[in-house]
Every structure is written in C-alpha cells, then in structure tokens.
Amino acid sequence: MPRVVQIRGVPDEVHDALAGAASAEGLSLSRYVLRELEHLAARSAVIRSNAGIVRETQAKVQGRVKRSAILEALHEGRDD
C-alpha cells in the first residue's frame, strides 16, 4: 500500500522551483516530487551497491587497488 510523506518547512524558493519544474513537464507537484524521489532512491541503491563491490574487491586484493580504478572498471562493464 502506498505511503504518505509530508515535508514541513519547505522554503518558498524550493517550493516555487519544484512547482515550476513540474508545470514545465505537465505534471502535478506531487507526481513530479514522487518521480524525483524514485530517482533518488534508485541512485542511492546503486551507490550502496557500488560501495559494497569496492569493499569486496579491495578485501580480495588486500587494498592494493585504488577505489577509482575499481569504479572505472565497474562503469565500463555496465556500458557493455
């Protein structure tokens, strides 16, 4: 069952920016914010997954590989 999220204290300029972006895309403010939250949640899941892969790989090679090299290889593998 869908849940309700209520955010209090949203600054006027943030509300206006979100309302304007929603309007520009022909969406209600609620639908626009929901879509953005869905994107944020998906991005957070990928970040957590990547962090886990980096930790596992560093443990396997005993920390001799730079994090940036692991992430670069991970991103290259996802492009295929």
C-alpha angles and dihedrals in degrees: 000000000000116000130221121238119193121189119198127196098029107169115244093241091053092048091047092049092050093045090050093049091048092049092049089056094044093246133127115250090248094052092045094050091045090053091049091049090051090053091048092050092049091048091050090052091052091048091051091047092049091049090053092050091049092051093047093048094047089050091051093051093035094245097301095124121076117241090235091057092052093049091047091053090046092052092046090052091052092052092063 
